[in-house]
Amino acid sequence: MRFKASKYTAENIKKNSIPQIVFHWFILFGFIFELPIWGFITSRRLCTVYAICILFIKSKATKRVLQLFKKSNLLYAAILFAFCSSICAINNIGLERIETNIYYEVHYFLFQILYIVVWGIFCVVEFKDVMYFAKIFVSIMIFQSLIAYIALVNKPFRMFVYNNLYFSATDFSSMIEWGTRVVGIDLAGSLGSVILFTGCAVLLYVRLTERISVNQFIISYMIILVASFFIGRTGFYLSLAFLLLYFFLEKNFIKKMVSFVVIGILAIIVLQALLSQVSPDIAKLLVSWATELFNANTRFDTFDAIAEMEVPKFSQEMIFGTNVYRGRTPLGQIMDSDSGYAKLYCSIGVIGAICYYLSYVILFFSIKIKRKKVIKWFFMALIAVAFVIEYKEPYFHKYIYAFSTMTLLLFNAAEESKYGNNKEKEKNFGKI
């Protein structure tokens, strides 16, 4: 018997009061976008303290979610993370730090456990229903998308957001001034576009499990897709690729064909309307930059640029790494690459990098997917993409993509578990 997801009815909505919805919105927003508060205290760290407290308070629910993991896999992943952290700790002994270098620190591995695994568990415990989580998560991405739209057409607003609500060390000042780049609230560049894409991924999941209508899917997806066009290319390309995936996975050919075409037409109309509000030269630059992949002359420029970045040659210090994420290694080699694989290779070595990425493979596949094939294909695509985009930047280290994937996996497993338990009860009842 094929499982069909229950609709998110008005009765479900009433379970969550408006103050609770608002609170959850700010908690999730504060986690996804790490806003500085005071000293080392950030919104993400503060929200994580709250999440840990809730998991202790709701210990029974926490244990039920933990049972969704294969315990041995969870243990193996923890051991591998601990091993990588130990490499960093050993490399730190006697390390003469260069002020201009960027280092991979011991506590970063703890952060990855907290921000990906613990926060994924927290979301299932606290939000309870995947549709409730999706409504909050997607609304955050739409909110950021609207900020990007306003920033594009309104220079004073664009400068205000950049000067007051952008906290990264990457300098976009000249591009913001000209209007060739926009930012949201702590949302910019490649990472920002990937974060927006996670909203599209959540939308696709709830559409494939038949929780939202085609119209709701089209409108929400289009809003985020177009915004990612102006924030960064990586997320824009991913959103297009998963839209194509939806075309293959949606069961009704006519419905999916219509929705695919409608999203495309609406996206083009909105893009043209927004671009008409800026100067023709800026519009041309934006389109040329964002559509580089579709230009035969510039298709591989990004890959070539990453390949040409300086990465230390293999030597004895690269077996277990140097802790140098970017800069000059102890033996004097230069590390100047954006690639996540290159950064991990240099900082924790070949052995450490293998253990690091293996831990994520073990984590993702420690959660079983029993549902229909389209859901399995969806999750396989999400997991595969996580390792593909790591070539460009260290997205695992930036947490949010892996967090959203882990959270959806857990929600899916929790629902399958409930469904399986109900079926078992029905069988037992029939035997009485």
Disulfide bonds with the S-S distance in Angstrom:
none
